[in-house]
Amino acid sequence: MMGKVLLVDDDAAVREALAQTLELAQITALTAGSFVAAKDRITRSFDGVILSDIRMPGRDGFHLLDYARAQDPDLPVILLTGEGDIPMAVAAMGQGAFGFLEKPCAPADLLAVLERALKTRALVLDNRRLRDLVETGDPAARMIFGTSDLSEGLRKRVRLVAQAEGDALISGAPGTGISKIAEVLHLSSARSKAPFVKQAASGLTPETLPDALKEADGGSLFLDEIAQLPRQVQLILSEAADTQNPVRLIAGNTRDLPAEVEAGRFNAELYWRLEGLSVRIPSLAERPEDIPVMFRRYVDQAAEQAGLRAPEVTPDVVASLMRRDWPGNARALMSVAMRFVLGLNDDIAPDASLGLAEQMARVEQSLLEAALRRSGGQASAAAEALKLPRKTFYDKLTRYGIRPEDFRA
């Protein structure tokens, strides 16, 4: 049995015996000799249950029960009663106690009650996490643009990693939006209402690390370009026990981190700790069909920020965008969108001399070329990616004078 129990009893011998029983059952026992000593642990976020004696000097078990219910009505409190206190315990049940046991109690009886209470508590907290996620919506759907299979796969991966709650590694080429994906991961997790702190890994030192962790307490600390993290800080983080760290570490990376590990420039223990939950952001070159969707979203955002009306994104503009390689990825596309809104992008201005059919033909040609580029000139694979019958695909290649062999290495 796994779980956590806050054990409150003023009798040290009883407290020690009960704690030993819990530890043997693999239950973590947090002990306190009085209500005052236990008070700070009784919170809405406490992920365990309370086992308390009724008769204690000063604030007794009834006061503790009232206080716990005020903090969280769903926090189970089990009361321990002495001989002759049964009527008192029954009254406590009426006031919201989860259960009561008469001292001395058999270990089997104690563990049976605690097992029910711990399961109840776990269910309550899980439901709260799900409700919080529903209330905050779906950040992945709102903030990760694109309709391709790769984009949908990215959204699903982010949601899964967010719920896993462990430290994570986000990798991608420069400009793919690593920082943004890190924020989406945080907002999609149960830590969404806690701080999300961004920090350049290169600027972190053993002296500033505690301040960064304190600022992100209960939330997420995003370290950008983790490969540039100083060796001393790498060592500190690699040795930190996950169970003792209230902060989720999210690392951003644009380098070949395994190569850095192999060369001895990056701590292997820290790498494996991060790599267990990893997210890779595909480049625009891998998903060119997302370029029109993303560009239109960026244009709308830029127009709203500038207080301007969003210009029309014509097929000719899209065709112009599709002909580019986009080594700067989403960041570069975003910059072009801003210049387009401000009228500063002459190279993608619509060609007024082209009709709609000609503009659409340019877009289609760009998509065909992009599919062949991704498949390394393999026509069958490119046709399958575009969901076109092979004959139709080859007919279109002939129409535009495109040769698959031109795209082979």
Backbone torsions as a table, in degrees:
resi	resn	phi	psi	omega
1	MET	NA	131.9	178.5
2	MET	-111.7	150.0	177.6
3	GLY	158.4	-176.4	-176.9
4	LYS	-135.7	133.2	-179.2
5	VAL	-128.6	127.4	171.9
6	LEU	-87.7	110.4	-174.4
7	LEU	-101.6	117.8	-176.0
8	VAL	-120.7	115.3	178.9
9	ASP	-158.6	133.7	-177.5
10	ASP	-78.0	-14.8	179.7
11	ASP	-87.9	110.7	-174.9
12	ALA	-61.1	-38.2	-178.6
13	ALA	-66.1	-44.0	178.1
14	VAL	-64.3	-42.7	-179.1
15	ARG	-60.7	-43.3	-179.0
16	GLU	-67.2	-40.7	179.7
17	ALA	-65.2	-42.8	178.9
18	LEU	-66.1	-40.5	179.8
19	ALA	-62.4	-38.3	179.2
20	GLN	-65.8	-39.5	177.2
21	THR	-61.4	-41.9	-179.9
22	LEU	-66.7	-44.6	-178.5
23	GLU	-62.5	-37.4	178.5
24	LEU	-65.0	-26.9	177.5
25	ALA	-91.3	11.6	179.7
26	GLN	63.4	34.3	174.8
27	ILE	-107.0	130.3	178.6
28	THR	-74.5	123.1	-179.4
29	ALA	-103.4	120.4	173.6
30	LEU	-105.1	113.4	-171.1
31	THR	-101.2	148.4	176.5
32	ALA	-149.6	144.3	-177.7
33	GLY	-94.5	-0.4	-178.7
34	SER	-163.0	168.7	176.4
35	PHE	-61.6	-42.5	-178.3
36	VAL	-59.2	-41.3	-179.9
37	ALA	-70.1	-26.3	-176.9
38	ALA	-92.8	-18.3	-168.3
39	LYS	-53.2	-45.8	-174.2
40	ASP	-66.0	-20.2	179.3
41	ARG	-85.8	-14.2	-176.1
42	ILE	-87.1	93.1	-177.5
43	THR	-133.7	167.7	178.8
44	ARG	-64.6	-27.9	-177.8
45	SER	-90.7	-1.7	-178.8
46	PHE	-60.2	123.1	-174.0
47	ASP	-96.3	42.8	177.9
48	GLY	-149.9	-160.3	179.3
49	VAL	-129.0	170.4	-176.9
50	ILE	-116.2	133.6	174.3
51	LEU	-121.5	114.8	-172.6
52	SER	-136.0	143.0	171.8
53	ASP	-70.9	150.4	177.3
54	ILE	-81.2	-51.2	-175.4
55	ARG	-87.8	107.6	176.7
56	MET	-140.2	146.5	177.3
57	PRO	-59.3	147.1	179.5
58	GLY	74.1	-123.7	-179.9
59	ARG	-77.2	116.9	-175.8
60	ASP	-89.2	-172.4	-177.7
61	GLY	-64.0	-30.5	178.2
62	PHE	-66.5	-40.7	177.8
63	HIS	-64.3	-41.6	178.4
64	LEU	-61.5	-41.6	178.9
65	LEU	-61.1	-46.7	179.7
66	ASP	-61.8	-42.2	-179.1
67	TYR	-64.9	-43.9	-179.3
68	ALA	-62.6	-41.9	-180.0
69	ARG	-67.8	-30.4	176.8
70	ALA	-69.2	-34.8	178.6
71	GLN	-75.2	-41.1	-178.3
72	ASP	-159.9	105.8	-179.1
73	PRO	-60.1	-19.2	-177.6
74	ASP	-96.6	9.1	178.8
75	LEU	-86.9	112.9	-176.3
76	PRO	-66.5	131.0	175.7
77	VAL	-122.6	122.0	178.4
78	ILE	-109.0	129.1	-175.5
79	LEU	-104.2	140.2	176.2
80	LEU	-101.3	127.8	-176.6
81	THR	-116.4	148.7	173.5
82	GLY	-87.4	175.2	179.6
83	GLU	-60.8	131.8	179.3
84	GLY	89.2	-1.3	-178.4
85	ASP	-99.6	12.4	-176.8
86	ILE	-58.9	-47.1	178.5
87	PRO	-57.5	-37.2	177.9
88	MET	-64.1	-41.0	-179.9
89	ALA	-67.3	-39.0	177.5
90	VAL	-62.2	-39.1	177.2
91	ALA	-63.2	-37.3	179.2
92	ALA	-64.1	-36.6	177.6
93	MET	-60.9	-38.1	178.0
94	GLY	-66.4	-22.6	-179.9
95	GLN	-92.3	1.7	174.0
96	GLY	114.3	6.9	176.8
97	ALA	-66.1	144.0	-179.9
98	PHE	-71.3	-33.9	-179.6
99	GLY	-174.9	175.4	175.6
100	PHE	-145.6	154.4	-179.5
101	LEU	-135.8	143.8	179.4
102	GLU	-93.7	132.0	178.1
103	LYS	-83.7	143.9	-10.1
104	PRO	-76.1	141.6	-177.3
105	CYS	-109.5	148.6	178.2
106	ALA	-68.5	138.5	179.5
107	PRO	-52.8	-39.2	-179.0
108	ALA	-62.8	-41.2	179.1
109	ASP	-66.4	-42.6	179.4
110	LEU	-61.0	-47.6	-176.7
111	LEU	-68.1	-33.0	178.9
112	ALA	-64.0	-43.2	179.1
113	VAL	-67.5	-42.6	-179.4
114	LEU	-64.8	-37.8	178.9
115	GLU	-60.9	-43.9	177.8
116	ARG	-63.4	-42.2	-178.3
117	ALA	-66.2	-42.0	-179.6
118	LEU	-66.0	-38.9	177.2
119	LYS	-64.9	-40.5	178.5
120	THR	-62.5	-44.2	-179.5
121	ARG	-64.1	-43.3	-179.8
122	ALA	-61.6	-40.0	179.7
123	LEU	-65.5	-43.0	179.3
124	VAL	-60.2	-47.5	-177.6
125	LEU	-67.1	-37.9	176.9
126	ASP	-62.9	-42.9	179.1
127	ASN	-63.7	-36.8	178.4
128	ARG	-65.9	-41.9	179.5
129	ARG	-61.9	-43.5	179.0
130	LEU	-64.0	-41.2	179.5
131	ARG	-64.4	-39.7	178.0
132	ASP	-62.7	-40.0	179.1
133	LEU	-64.9	-39.6	178.5
134	VAL	-64.4	-42.2	-178.0
135	GLU	-65.5	-34.1	-179.7
136	THR	-87.3	0.0	179.5
137	GLY	77.5	-154.8	-179.4
138	ASP	-120.1	91.3	-178.3
139	PRO	-56.5	-34.2	-179.4
140	ALA	-62.7	-40.8	179.5
141	ALA	-70.9	-35.1	-177.6
142	ARG	-76.3	-33.2	-165.5
143	MET	-113.5	-13.3	178.2
144	ILE	-106.2	110.3	-174.2
145	PHE	-88.3	156.7	176.8
146	GLY	123.0	147.5	-179.2
147	THR	-116.3	0.7	-178.5
148	SER	-71.5	166.4	176.0
149	ASP	-61.7	-35.1	179.3
150	LEU	-66.6	-38.3	178.3
151	SER	-68.1	-41.4	178.1
152	GLU	-65.2	-39.1	176.8
153	GLY	-63.4	-36.7	177.6
154	LEU	-64.4	-43.9	178.7
155	ARG	-61.3	-44.4	179.9
156	LYS	-63.2	-41.5	-179.0
157	ARG	-63.7	-42.6	179.8
158	VAL	-62.4	-42.7	179.6
159	ARG	-61.9	-44.3	-178.1
160	LEU	-64.9	-46.2	-179.7
161	VAL	-65.3	-37.0	179.0
162	ALA	-59.8	-43.2	-177.3
163	GLN	-74.8	-20.9	-179.0
164	ALA	-69.9	-24.9	172.4
165	GLU	72.4	-3.3	178.6
166	GLY	-85.7	174.3	175.2
167	ASP	-62.2	151.1	-171.6
168	ALA	-138.5	157.3	177.8
169	LEU	-123.5	126.4	178.1
170	ILE	-114.8	120.3	-176.6
171	SER	-120.2	152.3	177.5
172	GLY	176.9	168.0	177.2
173	ALA	-71.5	159.0	177.9
174	PRO	-55.0	136.3	177.3
175	GLY	88.6	-0.7	-178.5
176	THR	-78.4	-9.1	177.1
177	GLY	92.9	43.3	-177.5
178	ILE	-61.6	-44.5	-179.4
179	SER	-61.0	-40.0	-180.0
180	LYS	-66.0	-43.1	179.3
181	ILE	-64.5	-36.3	177.0
182	ALA	-61.5	-41.5	179.3
183	GLU	-67.4	-39.9	177.2
184	VAL	-62.0	-41.2	178.6
185	LEU	-60.2	-44.5	178.5
186	HIS	-62.6	-47.1	-177.3
187	LEU	-67.4	-23.0	179.8
188	SER	-87.1	-3.0	-176.5
189	SER	-100.3	173.7	177.5
190	ALA	-69.9	-8.9	179.1
191	ARG	-92.9	10.6	-169.1
192	SER	-57.5	-29.3	-178.1
193	LYS	-89.8	-4.0	177.5
194	ALA	-92.2	171.7	-175.2
195	PRO	-64.2	145.6	169.3
196	PHE	-117.3	109.9	-173.2
197	VAL	-110.4	129.0	178.1
198	LYS	-102.0	138.9	-178.5
199	GLN	-148.8	132.7	173.6
200	ALA	-71.0	124.4	-176.8
201	ALA	-58.4	-36.2	-176.7
202	SER	-64.8	-24.7	-177.1
203	GLY	-92.6	1.9	-177.6
204	LEU	-87.6	138.6	178.5
205	THR	-130.2	165.4	176.9
206	PRO	-56.7	-27.0	-179.4
207	GLU	-80.2	-34.9	-177.4
208	THR	-90.7	-14.6	-179.8
209	LEU	-57.7	-47.1	179.8
210	PRO	-58.7	-36.5	179.1
211	ASP	-66.2	-41.1	178.9
212	ALA	-64.4	-41.9	179.0
213	LEU	-66.6	-37.7	179.3
214	LYS	-66.1	-41.3	179.9
215	GLU	-63.8	-33.8	-178.3
216	ALA	-93.8	11.2	-174.1
217	ASP	-49.8	124.3	179.9
218	GLY	83.9	-9.9	-177.2
219	GLY	-118.9	-135.4	-175.3
220	SER	-128.2	140.6	174.2
221	LEU	-112.9	115.4	179.9
222	PHE	-96.7	120.7	177.6
223	LEU	-107.0	109.8	-177.2
224	ASP	-80.7	140.1	-178.0
225	GLU	54.4	65.4	-174.8
226	ILE	-60.2	-25.4	179.9
227	ALA	-63.7	-20.9	-179.2
228	GLN	-92.2	6.9	179.5
229	LEU	-66.6	129.2	179.3
230	PRO	-55.6	146.6	-174.3
231	ARG	-58.3	-39.1	-179.5
232	GLN	-62.4	-40.2	179.6
233	VAL	-70.6	-36.9	175.0
234	GLN	-56.6	-45.2	-178.1
235	LEU	-64.3	-42.7	179.9
236	ILE	-61.2	-46.7	-177.9
237	LEU	-69.3	-33.9	-179.2
238	SER	-68.4	-27.5	-177.7
239	GLU	-92.6	-8.8	-179.4
240	ALA	-71.4	128.3	178.8
241	ALA	-74.8	131.1	-179.1
242	ASP	-55.9	-39.5	-174.8
243	THR	-69.6	-17.7	-178.7
244	GLN	-99.9	0.1	-175.3
245	ASN	-107.2	110.8	-179.1
246	PRO	-79.6	3.7	-177.4
247	VAL	-114.6	135.0	175.1
248	ARG	-86.9	126.1	179.0
249	LEU	-91.5	124.4	175.8
250	ILE	-119.5	119.5	-176.6
251	ALA	-106.2	136.5	175.7
252	GLY	-104.6	143.7	-174.3
253	ASN	-151.8	133.0	174.8
254	THR	-116.1	0.7	-176.9
255	ARG	-101.8	174.4	174.6
256	ASP	-83.8	88.7	-173.4
257	LEU	-65.0	-40.6	176.0
258	PRO	-57.0	-36.8	178.2
259	ALA	-66.7	-36.5	177.0
260	GLU	-63.9	-38.7	177.6
261	VAL	-66.0	-45.4	-179.0
262	GLU	-61.1	-35.3	-178.9
263	ALA	-82.3	-3.3	179.0
264	GLY	80.9	13.5	-179.2
265	ARG	-93.0	-11.0	179.5
266	PHE	-134.9	137.8	-176.4
267	ASN	-63.1	122.2	-176.6
268	ALA	-65.0	-39.5	-179.5
269	GLU	-61.8	-42.5	179.4
270	LEU	-67.3	-39.1	178.8
271	TYR	-60.3	-47.8	-178.0
272	TRP	-68.5	-29.8	176.0
273	ARG	-64.8	-38.3	-178.3
274	LEU	-82.7	-37.5	-172.2
275	GLU	-68.0	-19.5	-179.6
276	GLY	-57.8	-36.4	176.1
277	LEU	-120.5	96.0	-174.5
278	SER	-121.8	150.3	176.7
279	VAL	-130.3	127.2	175.6
280	ARG	-109.2	128.4	-179.9
281	ILE	-93.8	119.5	178.9
282	PRO	-68.8	146.6	178.3
283	SER	-77.1	167.2	177.2
284	LEU	-65.7	-30.2	179.1
285	ALA	-63.8	-26.8	179.4
286	GLU	-82.3	-20.0	-177.1
287	ARG	-139.4	61.0	-176.5
288	PRO	-61.7	-24.2	179.6
289	GLU	-64.8	-15.5	178.0
290	ASP	-84.1	-14.2	-175.3
291	ILE	-57.2	-48.6	179.5
292	PRO	-61.3	-41.2	-179.0
293	VAL	-63.9	-48.7	-178.2
294	MET	-65.4	-40.6	-178.8
295	PHE	-62.3	-43.4	179.3
296	ARG	-62.8	-38.8	178.3
297	ARG	-65.6	-41.3	179.1
298	TYR	-67.7	-36.3	177.0
299	VAL	-63.2	-45.1	178.9
300	ASP	-61.1	-42.5	179.4
301	GLN	-65.2	-44.1	-178.8
302	ALA	-64.7	-40.2	179.6
303	ALA	-64.5	-40.2	178.7
304	GLU	-65.1	-41.9	179.8
305	GLN	-66.0	-37.3	-177.7
306	ALA	-86.3	-7.5	-178.2
307	GLY	69.1	32.0	-178.7
308	LEU	-117.7	163.3	174.6
309	ARG	-79.5	133.5	-178.3
310	ALA	-68.5	124.9	177.6
311	PRO	-69.1	158.1	-179.6
312	GLU	-70.6	133.8	175.6
313	VAL	-96.8	96.3	-175.5
314	THR	-81.0	164.0	175.7
315	PRO	-56.8	-32.1	179.5
316	ASP	-66.9	-39.4	176.0
317	VAL	-63.1	-44.5	179.0
318	VAL	-60.2	-43.5	179.8
319	ALA	-60.4	-39.1	178.6
320	SER	-64.0	-41.3	178.8
321	LEU	-65.5	-39.4	-175.1
322	MET	-70.3	-19.6	-178.5
323	ARG	-80.5	-7.8	-176.4
324	ARG	-91.5	158.3	179.6
325	ASP	-86.9	-26.9	178.2
326	TRP	56.0	58.5	175.2
327	PRO	-63.9	-23.0	178.2
328	GLY	-86.1	-1.8	174.6
329	ASN	55.6	-144.2	-172.5
330	ALA	-59.8	-36.3	-179.3
331	ARG	-61.9	-42.9	179.0
332	ALA	-67.4	-40.1	179.0
333	LEU	-63.0	-37.3	178.5
334	MET	-64.6	-40.9	179.6
335	SER	-65.9	-40.9	177.7
336	VAL	-63.4	-39.2	178.8
337	ALA	-61.8	-41.7	178.9
338	MET	-64.0	-45.0	178.6
339	ARG	-64.9	-35.5	178.2
340	PHE	-62.5	-42.9	179.0
341	VAL	-64.4	-36.8	-178.6
342	LEU	-83.9	-1.9	179.1
343	GLY	76.3	24.8	-176.0
344	LEU	-105.9	9.3	-176.8
345	ASN	-111.6	79.0	-179.0
346	ASP	-65.3	-27.4	-175.1
347	ASP	-74.0	-13.7	175.9
348	ILE	-121.1	16.2	178.0
349	ALA	-65.8	143.0	-179.5
350	PRO	-60.8	141.2	176.9
351	ASP	-88.7	106.3	-175.5
352	ALA	-65.1	-17.7	-177.6
353	SER	-80.1	-11.2	-177.8
354	LEU	-95.3	136.9	174.5
355	GLY	-80.9	176.0	-176.9
356	LEU	-62.7	-41.9	-178.1
357	ALA	-61.9	-40.3	-179.9
358	GLU	-68.6	-37.9	178.4
359	GLN	-65.1	-42.5	179.7
360	MET	-65.1	-35.4	179.1
361	ALA	-63.8	-37.4	178.7
362	ARG	-64.3	-41.5	178.6
363	VAL	-63.3	-44.9	-179.0
364	GLU	-62.0	-42.4	179.3
365	GLN	-61.6	-42.2	180.0
366	SER	-62.8	-39.2	179.6
367	LEU	-67.0	-40.8	178.0
368	LEU	-62.4	-45.3	-179.7
369	GLU	-65.3	-39.0	180.0
370	ALA	-65.2	-40.5	179.3
371	ALA	-64.7	-40.1	178.1
372	LEU	-68.2	-36.3	178.6
373	ARG	-63.6	-41.8	-179.7
374	ARG	-68.3	-34.5	-176.9
375	SER	-89.1	3.4	-179.7
376	GLY	67.5	30.5	178.6
377	GLY	84.9	7.1	178.4
378	GLN	-83.6	104.2	-172.9
379	ALA	-61.3	-41.4	-178.0
380	SER	-61.9	-43.5	179.8
381	ALA	-66.8	-38.8	179.5
382	ALA	-65.6	-41.4	178.7
383	ALA	-63.4	-41.0	180.0
384	GLU	-65.5	-39.8	179.5
385	ALA	-63.4	-35.1	179.1
386	LEU	-88.5	1.3	179.6
387	LYS	56.6	45.2	178.7
388	LEU	-116.8	142.4	171.2
389	PRO	-59.6	148.2	-175.5
390	ARG	-59.2	-41.3	-179.5
391	LYS	-63.1	-44.1	179.2
392	THR	-61.0	-41.5	-179.5
393	PHE	-61.5	-47.4	-178.9
394	TYR	-66.3	-34.5	177.1
395	ASP	-61.7	-40.5	-179.6
396	LYS	-69.3	-37.3	177.3
397	LEU	-61.6	-43.0	179.6
398	THR	-62.8	-40.9	-178.0
399	ARG	-60.4	-37.9	-176.4
400	TYR	-100.1	3.6	178.9
401	GLY	65.8	34.4	-179.3
402	ILE	-95.2	131.3	179.7
403	ARG	-113.1	121.0	-179.3
404	PRO	-55.3	-35.6	-177.2
405	GLU	-63.2	-22.2	178.3
406	ASP	-68.6	-14.4	-176.6
407	PHE	-105.8	5.0	179.9
408	ARG	-90.7	144.0	-177.9
409	ALA	-70.5	NA	NA
